[in-house]
Amino acid sequence: MSAYWRPIPMTDPARPRGALPLAGGPLWFDRAERLARGEAPEIVPAAEVPSPWLDRLTAPRPPVAGLRLDRPRLLGILNVTPDSFSDGGLHEGREAALAQARRLEAEGADALDLGAESTRPGARPVPEAEEAARLLPALEAVRAATRLPLSVDTRKASVAAAALARGAAIVNDVSAFRFDPAMAAVAARAEGVCLMHAQGTPETMQDDPRYGDVLLDVFDTLAERLAAAEAAGIDRARVLLDPGLGFGKTLQHNVTLLRRLSLYHGLGCGLLVGASRKGFVGALGGAAAPRDRVAGSVAAALHAARQGAQVIRVHDVNETRQALGVFLGLEAAQDGT
């Protein structure tokens, strides 16, 4: 691809005539950043963006698994693992998982993402039978007790198939169908699919990750994985795309992706962002322990919302919901007279 066009999102209520909606949501843009490999970025009027790009940048995103994408939605993290980087061991077992699901729902989560295999840096794959044994009892209990759409965070087709049979609506594959070739056919039966960018596997992904241009390389990979999903019969209207913060990225890679996140609206899908409690948040905010990164995670979530992200994956639903409520309320408010 020779050129890429990144909309410059705005929230100012003094919206100029001719400004365009970003992905049909509350943000707008009237300028874009033209990006090309080996060339300096150039700011141009939105009218200069080619029509195929402009169509993808402005089109409203349809609901995914009943989750409306007209404003930022919160995907609450529910790990039923013994070794996840932030909350490993806290929600293992049916009852602990159910209690956490109820808490996240009460705090305002719009959907829940259940995972039974840690994909933290250095983690090794979990056998399918072990992952299923952790996941399925918890998923069945949560499905019976909550009304929220459920996402299953897995790389394995057999686990995804069993989860869909028990009421999961979304398949969230951090490998974007590259770990298990059978996953695409299974995910085609889901109401929604999330495809994430990752360089390498969790075991090795943080061993000196490198890119020619991280922003554009991630875009091209997501475009290729989206094409693979469509070839498997998955309509892009059902797809969420995730740039994969922390998955084969240095601190600077993560910063670059977040700063120019709005580029990925050019793929025409809803954007999911997961920065919650990750290492780069701790590095930027000076918090060594994952559980001490709540404030920094909320800051990253607000930035993602400011870039137009439709789904934000978080551990701390209450804090993020409150911050988003203030942010959106201030942006929507009319000046007093």
N, C-alpha and C positions, 0 to 999 in steps of 0.2 A: 504494500500500500504506500503510495507516494506522499499523501498528506492526511492528517487527522485534524479534527475540528473539536475543540473543547469549549463548550458554552461557559460563560462566566456568570455564575448564578447571582441573582440579586433578590433582596427581600424588601427593599425600600418601598413604602406605600406610594411614594411619588413615582409611579410607574409611567415611563414615557410612552407616547403614542408609537405604535409599531413594535413594542416589546413583545416577545414571544414566550409562551408558557414552557417551562422545563418539564418534560415528561407528563404534561397535563396536570401538574401539581401546583402548589402555591408559589413556587419560585418562578422567576422570569429572567430572561436575558435579552440583551440587545447588541451584545458583542460576543465574539468568540476568539479563541486563541488558535491560530493555525500552527500545527506542529509537523515537522518532517525530520527524518533522520539526517544529521549532519548540518542542519540549518537552524538559525536562531528563531525562536518563537516570534510570531507576528500577531498583533491584535487587529482584528478586522471587524467591520459591522456584520451583524447577523445576516444581513441580506446577501453577503458574499459567500455564505456557506452553501455548498452544493445541495440541490434539492433532496437527493437520497439521504444525506446526513441530516438535513433539516427535518425531514419527515420523521426520522427515528428519534431525534432530539426532542421533538415537540409532542409526539403522539401520547395520549394518556395510556398508562399501563393498566391492563385489566386485572381484576382480582386473581390471586393465586391461592387455590385451595380455600376459597372464601375470604381470604385476607385482602381487604381493600388497600390499594397502594396510593390513595389520594393524599396521604400524609404519612410521616414516619411511624412505622409499627415496631413494637418491641417483641423480639423472639427470645423468650427466657431459656437460659441454659440449664439443663437437668442432666448432669453426668451421674451415671450409676456405675462408676469405675472406682477401683481402689487407688488409682495412680494418676489422675488428671492433675495438671500442674497447679491448679488453684484450689479445687474442692474435692480432690480424690479421697474416697472413703467416707465422705460425709453423707452421701445419699444412696449408698449401696443397699440393696434389698427392697422388697416391695413396699413395706410400710414407710421406710425413710424416704423413698422416692415419692410416694403418694403425699406425704406431709409437705415435702418441698414443692411439689406441683400445686397443691392447694394454696400454699403461701404465695407463689409466683402469680397465680391467677388472681388472688385477692389484691396483690400489689399493682395489678394492671397490665400483666403480660397479654399480648394479643395472640400469641401462639407459643408452643413449647418445643424445644429441640432436645430430644433424648439421645444420649450417646453411651455406648458401653465398651468403647475401645479408645483409650487415650491416643491422641495424635500429637502430643507435646514433643518438642525436640528431643531426639534420642529414644523415643518409645519404639518398642518392637511390636510387630503384628500380634494380635490375639487370635487364637484358633476360632473358627466359625462357631463351633458348638459352645465354646466358653462365652463368646460374645452374645450369642442368642440366649443362653441361660441367664445371663445378667439382665439383658434388655427386655425380653418378652413378658415376664411376670410384671415388671414395673410398668410397661406400656399398657398392658391389659387393665391394670388397676387404675392408671391415670385416665385412660380412655373412658372407663366406666364412671369416673368421679368428676370429670371436668367437661366443659363445653368447648374448649379451645381446640383449634386445629393442631395436630401433632406432626412434628417433623422427626425423622429418624436420621441420625448422624452416623452413617456407616459407609464403608467402601466395598462391602461384600454383597453380592446379588442375593444369596440365599437368606441372609439376615434381613435385607430390605424386603424381599418377598414375604417372609414371615411377618414382618412388621406391618406391611400393607394389608395382609389378611386379617390383622388384628386391629385395624382402624387407623393406622398412620395415614396421613394425607400427602406428606412431602418427603421426598428422598433427598437428603443433603449429603452429597458425595464430595469429600475434600480432594479426591483424585480426579474428579470430573470424568469418570468412567475409564480411567487408565489403569487402575489397580486390578479390576476384575472386568474382563471383556463382556461378561454376561450381564453387567449392571444396566446397560442401556435398555435392553429388552424388558427388564423388570421395571425400571424407572418409567418406561412408557405407559405403564398401568397406573402411575401415581397421578394425583390431582396437581401436584406441583413438583418441581425439580430444582435443586440448587447445584450449580456447577462452580467449583472453586478453583482458582489458580494455585498451584504449588510447584515449586522447583525441587525435584527429588522426592524422597520419602521421609517420613518423620525420623527415621533412624539417622539419616545423613543430611537432611535439608539445610541445617545451619552450619555445615562444614564449608565455609568460604563461598557462599552463593554469589554468582556474578551474572550480569546482564550487559548487553550492548547499550540498551536504553530501557530501563525497567518499566517506565510508564507505557511505552509503545510495545515492548515485548509481551507484557502481560495482556495488553489489548489484543494483540494478534493471537495469542494462545487461547484466550477466552472466545474469540471469534471462531477459531478452529474447532474448539470443543462444542460451541453452540451449533455449528454446522453438523458435527457428528451427531448431536442430539436430534436435530431435525431429520437427518438421514435415518435415524432409528424410529421416526414417527412421532417425535415429541414436538408439539407446536411451541414456538418461542413464546407465545402468550402465557405458557405455563412455567416458564423458566425464570429463575433468579440467578444473577451472576455475582460472584464474590471475588474480589481481587486477591484474597488470601493473605492478609496481613500476618506477618510472622512465619509464614510457610515458605522457607527458602528466601528470606529477605534480611538484609542488614537493617540497622537503625535508619540509615539514610534512605534505603529503599522504601521502608514503611512511611517515612516522612514524605517522600516524593509522591507516593501513591495517594496518600490522604490529601495532600495539598492540591492535587489536580484530579481528584476523584471524579469530578463531573465529566471527564472525558468518556467514561464508560457508559454514559447515557447514549452515546453514539451506537451502541450495540442493540438498542431498541428493547431492552428487557429491564425489569426491576432490578435494583442493586441492593445486595445484602452486604453489610459491613460488620466484621467482628474484630473489634480492638480490645474488648473487655479484659482487663487485668493482665494483658500480655506484656512481655519483657520490655518492649520498646516504650510502653507507657511508663513503666517503672524507671527506665533510663532517662526519659525526658523529665519526669516528675520527681525523681529522687526517692523512689519507694522500692526497696529491695524485695519485700515480701508481697506476693500476689494479692493477698487480702488487704494490703495497705494501699492498693492502687484504685480505689473506688473513685475518688475525686478526679484523678487523671483519666480514668475510663469514661466518666461522664463528660469531661471536656472533649475527648475524642469523639464521643457519640454526638455531641452538639455540632462539632465540626462536620461530621459525616452528614448530619441533617441539613446543615447549611450548604452542602454540596449536592443536596437532592437525594441522598440515599433513602430508599423506601422502607427497608427492613434493617434494624439494628439488633445484632445478637449480643445479649448482655447477661452477666451474672446478677447484677444489682438492679432489679426492675424498678423498685420503689424510687430510688434516687434518680435514675435516668428518666423515669416517667415525670417526676416532679420538675426536673430541669427542662425537659422538652415542653412541658406545659407552659412554663414561664416564657421560654424562647418563642414558641408558636403564638402565645397570647400577646406578647409584645409586638411581634411582627404583624399580627392581624389587627391590632387595636387602631382605632381612629384617634387622631389628636383631639383633645378636649377643646371646647370653646367657652 
